[in-house]
Amino acid sequence: MNKINASVVIPSHRFDVSSMRRLILTIDLFLTQGFEVVVADNAGFIEKQQQLQAEFGDTIVYAETEADCNAMDNFLAGFAAASGEYVLFATDDDTFFPVGVAALAYAITNSTGYAGFCAPTVRYAQEGTSVAAVPDLSSECLSERLAQWITCDIAVCFYGCYSQQIWQRYFRFAEQHPIKLAHHDQLLRFVIADAGQIGCLNTAWFAYDYSNWSNSDTAQNALIYYYTKVGFDDRMLYVHSVLEGLEGALCQIKLDEVAGREFQYEAINGCWWGSWRVAFGQMIDNNRDTMNPELWQLLEPLVNYLTNPEDANVYQVLQLLSDFMTGIYGSDKGLQDFWLNQAADSLRI
């Protein structure tokens, strides 16, 4: 069996029959194609490691990690133990297609300096199976390539196979700014777009299990938990879509500043503004009649400003969002300082 210069890192956290079966299949599939397989188990299940050792012997690398460590530390432990030039992350609830893993292995083996690879994802949803869009990065125009990254499925980015350099850049940012951990898939999209040299595989190779996000209530509860964890509360749900939209735009502003180029308005003013503005409008429409009057008074300036999205200015939206957060929390939690002053340095390689 030929070895390739790539690692699949599995930050494992579950131990039940279905996840164990999927984990064994995933490991076997990648080992067969010559990948190094690294398992980091933050849950510390001795039975899991014993079962994997019985199945695969010494062919798996076990990362040093503490039981019950947080998710980021588990990812970092697995990343530190990986020796491949390219790294792909997979978790217990991921499923991969053999034809796709074979295509990825072939692409890595025959690559000529690519920084990473992405491919379409196949999503298992309640209504059936669908294939997500593949970003077309063939254009020589940077803004067109960025627009492709903005509109592609998040799993295409986060579950892609990227160079150690890209991951180091990404994890450094995530460690320095943990408040953004829940949104780091979007950050990675821009980090990768700025780095360039991404090869697209035209093969459906990855199936992602969306069981944890099977309904809106589950997703909303997860968001409430996240915001509570970092010092906010469920009132942030009203502006969640605005925050996500701003993240993409402000990441791009900072990346453009770092690269010494003009802000790529073409990449932002299309689908990006419209999609999160619509989501924000729906949230307001669904909750306006039951909203606390004091809360509405703080939110109304932002709502009124976004009624004319074509003229929306990123920094003005940021100011109105910060005013809202200051009104309900007494502080904007450093949001403006984070984006306007800190982000650029941490994005440097």
Beta strands, then each sheet from edge to edge (+ up, - down):
strand 1: 6-12
strand 2: 36-41
strand 3: 60-62
strand 4: 86-89
strand 5: 94-96
strand 6: 116-118
strand 7: 121-125
strand 8: 128-131
strand 9: 161-163
strand 10: 198-200
strand 11: 206-209
sheet 1: 3+ 2+ 1+ 4+ 9- 6+ 10+
sheet 2: 5+ 11- 7- 8+
end
